[in-house]
Amino acid sequence: SSTLNNIIDWCLQFFFFSKFFPIFSFLFGIGVALQIRSLKSKRIPSSVFLIRRFTALLVFGMCHILFIWSGDILHLYALFGFLLIFMYRMPPVVIFLSAIVLIFFPFFDDIYEYIIHYLDVNPSGNMNQMTRDHIHSLKVNGSYTSGIQLRLDEYGYMLPFVVSIMIPFALAMTLLGLYVVKSGIVDRIQAFAKKIIVPFLVSFVVIIAYRFLFQYWILEAFDIGFGSILSFFLWTLYFVSEVMISFLYLLLIIFALQTKVGFKLFSPLQYVGRMAFTNYILQSVIGYLIMRTFGYFESFDLLGCVLIVIAVYAVQIPLSWYWLKYFQFGPLEWLWRCISYWKVLPIRKS
């Protein structure tokens, strides 16, 4: 509640929260589309390879939820991957329009409510019955098996948000990534970035102005709540502003990489990126050790949390560089690759 923590909270809300899963989803769509294109150019059947690859990713994600952290994203990317195998066959205009529909379709909440009512289940029920003290006790003093059950309950509690907000936006970004490959934009990305930068910045200023208006006036002055078409439209524009900030980051990186200073600044991150899967799971393991094994759940203020993030990432950069001096892939990347190709591949550099 200190002034410093309030400033940090505002910075996290504006610059970080909800800004990076659209980027990762967009890049995931590009990566899958490029992989399919490469396989087809080599006349290698892509469907079997990709089904095996995404099935493995789905299993990794489910294990991540059960054994380490309920906030996993891998299982969603796996599900998106299965859809991309089909959507790759569609014309670019169909892919683009599908992404737009996902962003502005207003009835995901209703569909979710209908499904759980029809199945007569309540995924959020267990968490709703727990007190804060009970949850804290399970986090700090609970057994490992009680932690598995708690993670399942946490996932069920978050399911309405995942289905109604996260999946539509993340899948829309994934389809936009697919679109830029199918339309050929990815092959002329620098020229395309220069072409759109002015209209993008004008749109960015307008949507950010709306964001501030919505956050600091509309929400405080009016009771918009959830459930009406008007509230859906207002909230959707707010989430679009999150995506606009994400794409601004991407454009800045594209232009920065064209300069010597920018290239030198970003080049150390390539090692972490080449081991993104391993580093992602390693971060969860470190978080588990801090919060559960060592019992520091809810023991840090925002400044402490930010310092932990910086420290972990500062260690992962040289660790990734050192690993890749001797090995071609990160350990989990190698395992995933072996499953995808269904054979043991060399990991050491020759």
C-alpha positions as CSV (number, residue, x, y, z in Angstrom):
1,S,0.0,0.0,0.0
2,S,3.0,2.3,-0.1
3,T,3.3,5.0,-2.8
4,L,6.1,3.1,-4.5
5,N,4.0,-0.1,-4.7
6,N,1.0,1.9,-6.0
7,I,3.3,3.3,-8.8
8,I,4.6,-0.2,-9.5
9,D,1.0,-1.5,-9.6
10,W,0.0,1.2,-12.1
11,C,3.0,0.4,-14.3
12,L,2.3,-3.3,-14.3
13,Q,-1.3,-2.7,-15.1
14,F,-0.6,-0.4,-18.0
15,F,2.7,-1.8,-19.5
16,F,2.7,-5.5,-18.6
17,F,-0.6,-7.2,-17.6
18,S,-2.4,-8.8,-20.5
19,K,0.2,-7.4,-23.0
20,F,2.3,-10.4,-23.7
21,F,0.0,-13.3,-24.1
22,P,-1.3,-11.6,-27.3
23,I,2.3,-11.3,-28.6
24,F,3.1,-14.9,-27.7
25,S,-0.2,-16.1,-29.4
26,F,0.6,-14.0,-32.5
27,L,4.1,-15.4,-32.7
28,F,2.8,-19.0,-32.1
29,G,0.4,-18.6,-35.1
30,I,3.3,-17.4,-37.2
31,G,5.6,-20.2,-36.1
32,V,3.0,-23.0,-36.8
33,A,2.2,-21.5,-40.2
34,L,5.9,-21.3,-41.2
35,Q,6.4,-24.9,-40.0
36,I,3.4,-26.1,-42.1
37,R,4.7,-24.1,-45.1
38,S,8.2,-25.6,-44.7
39,L,6.9,-29.2,-44.4
40,K,4.7,-28.8,-47.5
41,S,7.6,-27.3,-49.5
42,K,9.6,-30.5,-48.6
43,R,6.6,-32.6,-49.5
44,I,6.5,-34.0,-46.0
45,P,2.9,-34.8,-44.7
46,S,2.3,-32.2,-42.0
47,S,-0.9,-33.4,-40.3
48,V,0.5,-36.5,-38.6
49,F,3.6,-34.6,-37.4
50,L,1.7,-31.7,-36.1
51,I,-1.0,-33.8,-34.4
52,R,1.7,-35.7,-32.6
53,R,3.5,-32.4,-31.7
54,F,0.4,-30.7,-30.3
55,T,-0.8,-33.8,-28.5
56,A,2.6,-33.8,-26.7
57,L,2.2,-30.1,-25.9
58,L,-1.3,-30.7,-24.5
59,V,0.1,-33.4,-22.2
60,F,2.9,-31.1,-21.1
61,G,0.4,-28.4,-20.3
62,M,-1.9,-30.8,-18.3
63,C,1.1,-32.0,-16.3
64,H,2.1,-28.4,-15.7
65,I,-1.4,-27.7,-14.3
66,L,-1.5,-30.8,-12.1
67,F,2.0,-30.8,-10.7
68,I,3.3,-27.2,-10.7
69,W,1.0,-24.3,-11.5
70,S,-2.7,-23.9,-12.5
71,G,-2.0,-20.9,-14.7
72,D,-0.6,-22.9,-17.6
73,I,-0.9,-21.6,-21.2
74,L,0.6,-24.6,-23.1
75,H,-2.6,-26.6,-23.2
76,L,-4.4,-23.7,-24.8
77,Y,-1.7,-23.3,-27.5
78,A,-2.0,-27.1,-28.1
79,L,-5.7,-26.7,-28.7
80,F,-5.1,-23.7,-31.0
81,G,-2.5,-25.8,-32.9
82,F,-5.1,-28.4,-33.7
83,L,-7.3,-25.7,-35.1
84,L,-4.5,-24.1,-37.1
85,I,-3.9,-27.4,-39.0
86,F,-7.4,-27.0,-40.4
87,M,-7.4,-23.2,-40.7
88,Y,-4.2,-23.3,-42.8
89,R,-6.2,-24.6,-45.7
90,M,-8.5,-21.6,-45.6
91,P,-8.1,-18.4,-47.8
92,P,-6.4,-15.5,-46.0
93,V,-9.6,-13.4,-46.0
94,V,-11.5,-16.2,-44.1
95,I,-8.7,-16.5,-41.5
96,F,-8.7,-12.7,-41.0
97,L,-12.4,-12.4,-40.7
98,S,-12.4,-15.4,-38.2
99,A,-10.0,-13.5,-36.0
100,I,-12.2,-10.3,-36.1
101,V,-15.4,-12.4,-35.2
102,L,-13.6,-14.0,-32.3
103,I,-12.8,-10.5,-30.8
104,F,-16.2,-9.0,-31.2
105,F,-18.5,-12.0,-30.7
106,P,-20.5,-11.2,-27.6
107,F,-22.0,-14.5,-26.5
108,F,-19.0,-16.6,-25.2
109,D,-20.3,-16.1,-21.6
110,D,-23.8,-17.3,-22.5
111,I,-22.4,-20.4,-24.3
112,Y,-20.2,-21.3,-21.3
113,E,-23.2,-20.9,-18.9
114,Y,-25.4,-23.0,-21.2
115,I,-22.8,-25.8,-21.4
116,I,-22.1,-26.0,-17.6
117,H,-25.9,-25.9,-17.0
118,Y,-26.5,-28.6,-19.5
119,L,-23.7,-30.8,-18.1
120,D,-24.9,-30.0,-14.5
121,V,-21.4,-29.1,-13.3
122,N,-20.0,-26.1,-11.4
123,P,-16.2,-25.8,-12.0
124,S,-16.0,-22.8,-9.7
125,G,-17.8,-24.4,-6.8
126,N,-15.0,-25.8,-4.7
127,M,-13.0,-22.5,-4.7
128,N,-16.2,-20.5,-3.9
129,Q,-16.7,-22.5,-0.7
130,M,-13.1,-22.0,0.6
131,T,-12.2,-19.1,2.9
132,R,-9.0,-17.1,2.2
133,D,-7.4,-18.5,5.4
134,H,-8.1,-22.0,4.3
135,I,-6.5,-21.4,0.8
136,H,-3.5,-19.8,2.5
137,S,-3.1,-22.8,4.8
138,L,-3.3,-25.2,1.9
139,K,-0.7,-23.2,0.0
140,V,1.8,-23.0,2.8
141,N,1.1,-26.2,4.9
142,G,-0.8,-28.5,2.6
143,S,0.5,-31.8,1.3
144,Y,1.6,-32.2,-2.3
145,T,-1.5,-34.2,-3.1
146,S,-3.8,-31.5,-1.6
147,G,-1.8,-29.0,-3.8
148,I,-2.8,-31.1,-6.9
149,Q,-6.5,-30.8,-5.9
150,L,-6.1,-27.1,-5.2
151,R,-4.6,-26.5,-8.6
152,L,-7.6,-28.2,-10.3
153,D,-10.0,-26.1,-8.2
154,E,-8.1,-23.0,-9.1
155,Y,-8.3,-23.9,-12.8
156,G,-12.0,-24.5,-12.5
157,Y,-12.4,-21.2,-10.8
158,M,-10.6,-19.3,-13.6
159,L,-12.4,-21.3,-16.4
160,P,-15.1,-18.6,-17.1
161,F,-12.4,-16.0,-17.6
162,V,-10.4,-18.4,-19.8
163,V,-13.4,-19.3,-22.0
164,S,-15.0,-15.9,-22.3
165,I,-12.0,-13.6,-22.6
166,M,-8.6,-15.3,-22.8
167,I,-9.3,-18.0,-25.4
168,P,-11.2,-15.6,-27.9
169,F,-8.4,-13.0,-27.8
170,A,-5.5,-15.4,-27.7
171,L,-7.0,-17.5,-30.5
172,A,-7.7,-14.3,-32.5
173,M,-4.1,-13.3,-32.2
174,T,-3.0,-16.8,-33.2
175,L,-5.2,-16.6,-36.4
176,L,-3.7,-13.2,-37.2
177,G,-0.3,-14.8,-37.0
178,L,-1.5,-17.4,-39.4
179,Y,-2.9,-14.7,-41.6
180,V,0.4,-12.7,-41.9
181,V,2.0,-15.9,-43.2
182,K,-0.7,-17.0,-45.6
183,S,-1.0,-13.4,-47.0
184,G,2.8,-13.2,-47.5
185,I,3.1,-10.2,-45.0
186,V,5.7,-12.1,-43.0
187,D,8.1,-12.2,-46.0
188,R,8.0,-8.4,-46.2
189,I,7.6,-7.6,-42.6
190,Q,9.9,-4.6,-42.4
191,A,8.3,-2.9,-45.4
192,F,4.9,-3.7,-44.1
193,A,5.8,-2.2,-40.7
194,K,6.9,1.0,-42.3
195,K,3.8,1.2,-44.4
196,I,1.4,0.8,-41.5
197,I,3.3,2.7,-38.8
198,V,1.5,6.1,-39.3
199,P,-2.2,4.8,-39.4
200,F,-1.3,2.4,-36.6
201,L,0.0,5.2,-34.3
202,V,-3.1,7.4,-35.1
203,S,-5.3,4.5,-34.1
204,F,-3.1,3.8,-31.1
205,V,-3.5,7.3,-29.7
206,V,-7.3,7.2,-30.2
207,I,-7.7,3.8,-28.5
208,I,-5.3,4.7,-25.6
209,A,-7.3,7.9,-25.1
210,Y,-10.4,5.8,-24.8
211,R,-8.7,3.4,-22.4
212,F,-8.0,6.3,-20.0
213,L,-11.5,7.6,-20.4
214,F,-13.0,4.2,-19.7
215,Q,-10.7,3.4,-16.8
216,Y,-10.8,6.7,-15.0
217,W,-14.2,8.1,-15.9
218,I,-16.7,5.6,-17.4
219,L,-16.1,2.9,-14.8
220,E,-16.3,5.4,-11.9
221,A,-19.2,7.5,-13.2
222,F,-21.5,4.7,-14.6
223,D,-22.6,1.3,-13.5
224,I,-21.9,-0.7,-16.7
225,G,-21.3,-4.1,-15.0
226,F,-21.4,-7.2,-17.3
227,G,-24.2,-8.8,-19.3
228,S,-25.4,-6.0,-21.6
229,I,-24.3,-5.4,-25.2
230,L,-23.2,-1.9,-24.2
231,S,-20.9,-3.2,-21.4
232,F,-19.6,-5.9,-23.8
233,F,-18.7,-3.3,-26.4
234,L,-17.0,-1.0,-23.9
235,W,-15.0,-3.8,-22.3
236,T,-14.1,-5.2,-25.7
237,L,-12.6,-1.8,-26.8
238,Y,-10.7,-1.8,-23.5
239,F,-9.2,-5.3,-24.3
240,V,-8.5,-4.1,-27.9
241,S,-6.3,-1.3,-26.3
242,E,-4.3,-4.1,-24.6
243,V,-3.7,-5.7,-28.0
244,M,-2.8,-2.3,-29.5
245,I,-0.1,-1.9,-26.9
246,S,1.1,-5.4,-27.6
247,F,1.5,-4.7,-31.3
248,L,3.2,-1.4,-30.5
249,Y,5.8,-3.4,-28.6
250,L,6.2,-5.7,-31.7
251,L,6.7,-2.7,-34.0
252,L,9.2,-1.1,-31.7
253,I,11.2,-4.4,-31.6
254,I,11.1,-4.7,-35.4
255,F,12.5,-1.1,-35.9
256,A,15.0,-1.5,-33.0
257,L,16.4,-4.6,-34.5
258,Q,17.3,-2.6,-37.6
259,T,19.7,-0.5,-35.6
260,K,23.1,-1.5,-34.3
261,V,22.2,-0.4,-30.7
262,G,18.9,-2.2,-30.8
263,F,20.4,-5.4,-32.2
264,K,23.1,-5.5,-29.5
265,L,20.5,-4.7,-26.8
266,F,18.1,-7.6,-27.8
267,S,20.7,-10.1,-29.0
268,P,21.3,-11.7,-25.6
269,L,17.5,-12.5,-25.4
270,Q,17.8,-14.9,-28.3
271,Y,19.2,-17.6,-26.0
272,V,16.3,-17.4,-23.7
273,G,14.0,-17.4,-26.7
274,R,15.5,-20.6,-28.1
275,M,14.9,-22.2,-24.8
276,A,11.5,-20.6,-24.2
277,F,9.7,-23.9,-23.3
278,T,12.4,-24.9,-20.8
279,N,12.6,-21.4,-19.3
280,Y,8.8,-21.1,-19.0
281,I,8.6,-24.4,-17.0
282,L,11.7,-23.5,-15.0
283,Q,10.1,-20.2,-13.9
284,S,7.1,-22.2,-12.6
285,V,9.4,-24.5,-10.7
286,I,11.3,-21.6,-9.1
287,G,7.9,-20.0,-8.2
288,Y,6.8,-23.3,-6.7
289,L,10.0,-23.5,-4.6
290,I,9.6,-20.0,-3.4
291,M,5.9,-20.1,-2.5
292,R,5.4,-23.7,-1.5
293,T,8.6,-25.4,-0.6
294,F,10.1,-22.5,1.2
295,G,6.7,-21.2,2.4
296,Y,6.9,-17.6,1.2
297,F,3.4,-17.5,-0.3
298,E,2.0,-14.0,0.0
299,S,5.2,-12.8,1.7
300,F,6.4,-10.2,-0.8
301,D,5.1,-6.8,-1.8
302,L,5.0,-5.8,-5.5
303,L,8.6,-4.4,-5.4
304,G,9.8,-7.7,-4.0
305,C,8.0,-9.6,-6.7
306,V,9.5,-7.4,-9.5
307,L,13.0,-7.9,-8.0
308,I,12.4,-11.7,-8.0
309,V,11.4,-11.6,-11.7
310,I,14.4,-9.5,-12.6
311,A,16.8,-11.8,-10.7
312,V,15.3,-15.0,-12.2
313,Y,15.5,-13.6,-15.8
314,A,19.0,-12.3,-15.1
315,V,20.1,-15.8,-14.3
316,Q,18.2,-17.4,-17.2
317,I,20.0,-15.3,-19.8
318,P,23.6,-16.6,-19.1
319,L,22.3,-20.0,-18.1
320,S,20.6,-20.4,-21.5
321,W,23.7,-19.0,-23.3
322,Y,25.9,-21.5,-21.5
323,W,23.6,-24.5,-22.2
324,L,23.4,-23.6,-25.9
325,K,27.2,-23.5,-26.2
326,Y,27.2,-27.3,-25.8
327,F,23.7,-28.4,-26.9
328,Q,21.5,-27.7,-29.9
329,F,18.2,-27.4,-28.0
330,G,17.0,-26.8,-24.5
331,P,16.1,-30.1,-22.6
332,L,12.3,-29.7,-23.0
333,E,12.6,-28.4,-26.5
334,W,14.7,-31.5,-27.4
335,L,12.2,-33.9,-25.7
336,W,9.3,-32.2,-27.5
337,R,11.2,-32.4,-30.8
338,C,11.9,-36.2,-30.3
339,I,8.2,-36.8,-29.7
340,S,7.2,-34.8,-32.7
341,Y,9.6,-36.6,-35.0
342,W,9.0,-39.9,-33.1
343,K,12.7,-40.7,-32.9
344,V,15.6,-39.9,-30.6
345,L,17.5,-36.9,-32.1
346,P,21.0,-35.8,-31.2
347,I,21.1,-33.0,-28.7
348,R,24.8,-32.3,-28.3
349,K,26.6,-30.0,-30.8
350,S,29.0,-31.9,-33.0
